[in-house]
Amino acid sequence: MRQAVAASLKPLKAPFKAFSIPGSGGSSLARKIHLLTVGLLPIATLLLVRAGITPLAVILVLLAKWRMLAVRPRFWLTNIRANSVDIIVGLSTVVFIIHSPSLGWQVVWTVLYGVWLMLVKPSSKIYVMGWQALVGEAYGLIALLIAWGSAPLFVIALVAGLICYLAARHFFEAFDEVYSRPLAYLWACFAAATTWLLGHLLFFYGPLSQPALLIVAFSFGGATLYYLDHFDRSSKLARRQVVLLIAIAVAVVLIKLVPLMFYVWSDKVI
């Protein structure tokens, strides 16, 4: 079964291999066409949003992943999950472009999306795949609460859990973790619970909400410790630095959350 799934993914990896190693395999024309389409996708997304055709921009991002379905139907779910982080980043970029305060910021998000497509996403190195998962999770959570902040809280919590599940699976499978699925489920439950609890008093630091800040901080800290332990590089100093990072994120949230909680409770008492 594992060999069959791997064989089904070969058509998906071929363009990335041609890009990451310019001198190996494939025709020069095919590589040029692939680079052209990859480079035009962020630009086309920006132009469609600027023209007010946002649904078409979303469709374009999804259509760019058509190769996921260019295999037997029984492999579709596997391919969709394997490409989920890339889809999250693409859809989140559309949200960021829509909600950008100026054309300059829209161009920044467009350039970052191009960097993702051409440099970050094609890499299969372990530490880069770890960063892919962290970026996808951060993008997804921030975009979710920007676009759907007024949606029912249980919907936001469920979607946040799904985003974190997909990011966690992407991260752990890069390390061939035996318990990648249960660990991903645990992280999804933590993210959904955190989003649900903090969503009752939702506030933002610019575009960054406090649930996204906390979850991303815990993700970065946990991923760093896991990476160091996996390669036997863990140390007391590294653990202290991670704990300090998480403590700072928690303090930033509490500084604004605690006074807000007292205000809400006092208002109810009155």
C-alpha positions in Angstrom: 0.0 0.0 0.0 2.8 2.4 0.9 4.5 1.7 -2.5 1.3 2.4 -4.3 0.8 5.7 -2.6 4.4 6.7 -3.3 3.9 5.8 -7.0 0.8 7.9 -7.2 2.7 10.9 -5.9 5.5 10.8 -8.4 3.7 13.0 -11.0 3.3 15.6 -8.3 6.9 15.7 -7.4 8.4 15.8 -10.9 7.9 19.5 -11.5 9.4 20.4 -8.1 12.4 18.1 -8.8 13.0 19.9 -12.2 12.9 23.2 -10.4 15.0 22.4 -7.4 17.7 20.8 -9.6 17.8 22.7 -12.8 20.3 20.5 -14.5 18.6 17.2 -13.9 15.9 15.5 -16.0 13.0 16.9 -18.0 13.1 19.1 -21.0 14.3 22.7 -20.8 10.9 23.8 -22.3 9.0 22.0 -19.6 11.0 23.6 -16.8 10.5 27.1 -18.3 6.8 26.5 -18.6 6.6 25.3 -15.0 8.6 28.3 -13.7 6.4 30.7 -15.8 3.1 29.3 -14.4 4.5 29.3 -10.8 5.7 32.9 -11.2 2.4 34.1 -12.7 0.1 32.6 -10.1 0.9 35.2 -7.3 0.6 38.0 -9.9 -2.7 36.7 -11.3 -4.0 36.4 -7.7 -3.1 40.0 -7.0 -4.7 41.3 -10.2 -7.9 39.4 -9.6 -8.3 40.7 -6.1 -7.5 44.2 -7.3 -10.2 43.8 -10.0 -12.7 42.8 -7.4 -13.0 39.2 -8.6 -12.1 37.6 -5.4 -13.9 34.2 -5.9 -11.9 33.8 -9.1 -8.7 34.3 -7.2 -9.7 31.6 -4.8 -10.6 29.2 -7.7 -7.3 30.0 -9.3 -5.3 29.0 -6.2 -7.3 25.7 -6.1 -7.0 25.0 -9.8 -3.2 25.3 -9.4 -3.4 22.1 -7.4 -5.1 20.1 -10.2 -2.3 17.5 -10.2 -3.6 16.2 -6.9 -6.5 14.6 -8.7 -4.4 13.4 -11.7 -4.2 9.9 -10.1 -6.7 7.2 -9.2 -9.6 8.4 -6.9 -8.5 6.2 -4.0 -5.4 8.4 -3.7 -7.2 11.7 -3.8 -7.5 12.1 0.0 -3.8 11.3 0.5 -2.8 13.8 -2.1 -5.1 16.5 -0.8 -3.6 16.0 2.7 -0.1 16.0 1.3 -0.8 19.4 -0.4 -3.0 20.9 2.3 -0.3 23.2 3.7 0.3 24.7 0.3 -3.4 25.2 -0.2 -3.7 26.8 3.2 -0.9 29.2 2.4 -2.4 30.1 -1.0 -5.9 30.7 0.4 -4.5 32.7 3.3 -2.5 34.9 1.0 -5.7 35.8 -0.8 -7.3 36.8 2.5 -4.2 38.9 3.4 -4.2 40.6 0.0 -8.0 41.4 0.4 -7.5 42.9 3.9 -4.3 44.7 3.2 -4.5 48.5 4.0 -2.6 49.5 0.9 -1.2 48.4 -2.5 2.3 48.2 -1.0 1.2 45.6 1.5 -0.6 43.7 -1.2 2.6 43.6 -3.2 4.5 42.3 -0.1 2.1 39.4 0.3 2.3 38.6 -3.4 6.1 38.5 -3.3 6.0 36.3 -0.2 3.6 34.0 -1.9 6.0 33.8 -4.9 8.9 33.0 -2.6 6.9 30.3 -1.0 5.9 28.7 -4.4 9.4 28.9 -5.9 11.8 28.4 -3.0 10.1 27.0 0.1 7.4 24.6 -1.1 9.6 22.6 -3.5 12.2 21.7 -0.8 12.1 18.3 0.8 14.7 18.9 3.4 13.5 18.1 6.9 14.1 21.5 8.5 12.4 23.2 5.5 9.4 20.9 5.7 9.2 21.8 9.4 9.1 25.5 8.5 6.5 24.7 5.8 4.2 23.3 8.5 4.8 26.3 10.9 4.2 28.9 8.2 1.1 27.1 7.0 -0.3 26.9 10.5 0.5 30.6 11.2 -1.0 31.8 7.9 -4.1 29.7 8.3 -4.9 30.7 11.8 -4.3 34.4 11.2 -6.3 34.4 8.0 -9.1 32.4 9.6 -9.7 34.9 12.4 -9.3 37.9 10.0 -11.9 36.5 7.5 -14.2 34.6 9.9 -13.8 36.4 13.2 -17.5 37.0 13.4 -18.5 33.4 12.6 -20.0 31.1 15.2 -17.2 30.2 17.7 -17.6 26.5 17.4 -17.0 26.8 13.6 -13.9 28.8 14.1 -12.6 26.3 16.7 -13.3 23.4 14.4 -11.5 25.0 11.4 -8.6 26.0 13.7 -8.3 22.4 14.8 -8.3 21.2 11.2 -5.6 23.6 10.2 -3.4 22.6 13.1 -4.0 18.9 12.4 -2.9 19.2 8.8 0.1 21.3 9.8 1.1 18.8 12.5 0.8 15.8 10.1 3.0 17.6 7.6 5.6 18.3 10.3 5.7 14.9 11.9 5.7 13.0 8.7 8.8 14.9 7.6 10.6 13.2 10.5 8.9 9.8 9.8 7.3 9.9 13.2 5.6 6.6 14.0 2.9 8.4 16.1 2.3 11.3 13.7 -1.5 10.7 13.5 -2.2 10.6 17.3 0.2 13.5 17.9 -1.6 15.5 15.2 -5.0 14.8 16.7 -3.8 15.9 20.2 -2.4 19.1 18.7 -5.7 19.7 16.9 -7.7 19.3 20.1 -5.4 21.7 21.9 -5.7 24.3 19.2 -9.5 23.9 18.9 -9.9 24.2 22.7 -7.6 27.2 22.9 -9.4 29.0 20.1 -12.8 28.2 21.7 -11.7 29.5 25.1 -10.0 32.6 24.0 -12.6 33.3 21.3 -15.0 34.4 23.9 -12.9 37.5 24.5 -11.3 37.8 21.0 -8.9 40.7 20.4 -6.2 41.5 17.9 -2.6 42.9 17.9 -3.0 44.4 14.4 -3.9 41.4 12.2 -2.7 38.9 14.8 -5.3 37.5 17.3 -4.5 36.2 20.7 -5.4 32.6 19.9 -3.2 32.6 16.9 -0.4 34.2 18.9 -0.5 31.5 21.6 -0.9 28.5 19.3 1.9 29.6 17.0 4.2 30.3 20.0 3.6 26.9 21.4 4.0 25.4 17.9 7.3 27.0 17.3 8.6 26.1 20.8 7.4 22.5 20.5 8.7 22.1 17.0 12.1 23.5 18.0 12.5 21.1 20.9 11.3 18.1 18.8 13.8 19.0 16.0 16.7 19.3 18.5 15.8 16.1 20.3 15.4 14.2 17.0 19.0 15.1 16.1 20.4 14.8 19.6 21.1 18.6 19.8 18.8 19.4 22.8 20.4 21.3 25.6 19.3 23.0 28.8 20.0 26.4 27.2 17.8 25.6 24.2 14.9 24.4 26.5 15.2 27.6 28.6 15.0 29.8 25.4 11.9 28.0 24.2 10.2 28.3 27.6 11.1 32.0 27.6 9.6 32.5 24.2 6.4 30.8 25.2 6.3 32.7 28.5 6.6 36.0 26.6 3.7 35.1 24.3 1.6 34.1 27.3 2.5 37.4 29.1 1.6 39.5 26.0 -1.8 37.8 25.9 -2.5 38.1 29.7 -1.5 41.8 29.9 -4.4 42.6 27.7 -6.7 39.7 28.5 -6.9 40.0 32.3 -8.0 43.7 32.4 -10.6 42.8 29.7 -11.9 39.9 31.8 -12.3 42.1 34.9 -14.1 44.7 32.8 -16.6 42.1 31.4 -17.2 40.6 34.8 -17.7 44.0 36.5 -20.1 45.0 33.8 -22.1 41.9 34.4 -22.2 42.4 38.1 -23.4 46.0 37.7 
